[in-house]
Amino acid sequence: MIKLPNRIHLANLPTRIERLDRLSKELGGPQIFIKRDDQTGSEISGNKIRKLEYVIQEALDQNCNYLITCGGIQSNHARATAAASSKLGLRSCVVLRSSGNDSLEGNYFLNKVLGADIEFISPEDYKERRMEIMDEIKARLIKEGHRPYIIPEGASNGIGTFGYYTAMEEILEQEKNMGIKFDAIVLATGSGGTYSGMFLANKLLGHGTKIFGINICDNAPYFQDRIYGILQESFSYIDKTIDFSKNEIEIIDGYVGEGYAQSTSEELEFIHYLAKLEGVILDPVYTGKAMYGLVNEIKKGNFNKYKNILFIHTGGLFGLFSKKDLFFS
Ligand SMILES: *Cc1c(COP(=O)(O)O)cnc(C)c1O
């Protein structure tokens, strides 16, 4: 057994694994299952809370009482951080990327309800100097007598990796109980931490499944580099490393569509289709694009060699509300 860093317990775990029988039948390919990480909680829902369990423990170990993080205007990560902070009696500051005139909707609205401080920065500043900006906020808070801790975008860093390491352990246990083996696991990739954790556990626990990330922004080489870096950082928390090459990081490119958080009508129609067919609602930024991608890859025959595919529903429902005017139009 590998000794993992400590964590606090905030998420509702284990999350269920459900069969998508009607979708599988319509496609006539592999059996598709879905792991409901959209149901890790309500205020804290989605994949970020698994990573935050490790990250926030580290903040608490350092006696911090103020969490600073960043994300897009509809960031699920920022909202989960704000919710977890309030739950634990901490304060939070979320730095959100905005080009102005965003409607008070979805996660942005919930950040306000949860009492987070909100700071807006431009897309350019977000890209070029979000870390500097968070450092400035940190310095200001220290002057005011607080003990701040910075969480990078998506909690996708070395310590955050263990959130999905633990999720992989959970999947192994569920496989045993279900008497089944998932020969491919598919998930949306946005900042790389979810993929990193699953990849690390897949290697260290000797599971040997295929893990596919479908990127929802940037491109495959970008994520191979980013995930490679996150993994290197994660090794400093355990007394083990893994041997791997960047090429083993399998990113399926081609489903970014019109760009991060931009929806095409095909993507929104797909979300509507799956909701009617299976009663599962995907989000427009991550899971909608990733599942759309998976279904397309199955249709192309690229998943013919797999029997049981597990798709991770990483959450994001609140983000759908900001797109309501684009539906049914
Ligand atoms: C952040 C997020 C992802 C992507 O996870 P990463 O670890 O950032 O790659 C996927 N789905 C949802 C709903 C998210 O909020």
The ligand as an SDF file (V2000), in Angstrom:
LIG
                    3D

 15 15  0  0  0  0  0  0  0  0999 V2000
  -12.9610   21.1680  -14.0180 C   0  0  0  0  0  0  0  0  0  0  0  0
  -13.9130   20.2420  -14.6590 C   0  0  0  0  0  0  0  0  0  0  0  0
  -13.4750   19.2010  -15.4940 C   0  0  0  0  0  0  0  0  0  0  0  0
  -12.0350   19.0190  -15.8840 C   0  0  0  0  0  0  0  0  0  0  0  0
  -11.2510   18.4660  -14.8830 O   0  0  0  0  0  0  0  0  0  0  0  0
   -9.6940   18.8080  -14.8430 P   0  0  0  0  0  0  0  0  0  0  0  0
   -9.2040   18.0790  -13.6770 O   0  0  0  0  0  0  0  0  0  0  0  0
   -9.6390   20.3090  -14.6690 O   0  0  0  0  0  0  0  0  0  0  0  0
   -9.0960   18.3980  -16.1190 O   0  0  0  0  0  0  0  0  0  0  0  0
  -14.4140   18.3430  -16.0300 C   0  0  0  0  0  0  0  0  0  0  0  0
  -15.7200   18.5050  -15.7770 N   0  0  0  0  0  0  0  0  0  0  0  0
  -16.1820   19.4950  -14.9960 C   0  0  0  0  0  0  0  0  0  0  0  0
  -17.6390   19.6190  -14.8110 C   0  0  0  0  0  0  0  0  0  0  0  0
  -15.2970   20.3940  -14.4040 C   0  0  0  0  0  0  0  0  0  0  0  0
  -15.7830   21.3800  -13.6340 O   0  0  0  0  0  0  0  0  0  0  0  0
  1  2  1  0
  2  3  1  0
  2 14  2  0
  3  4  1  0
  3 10  2  0
  4  5  1  0
  5  6  1  0
  6  7  2  0
  6  8  1  0
  6  9  1  0
 10 11  1  0
 11 12  2  0
 12 13  1  0
 12 14  1  0
 14 15  1  0
M  END
$$$$
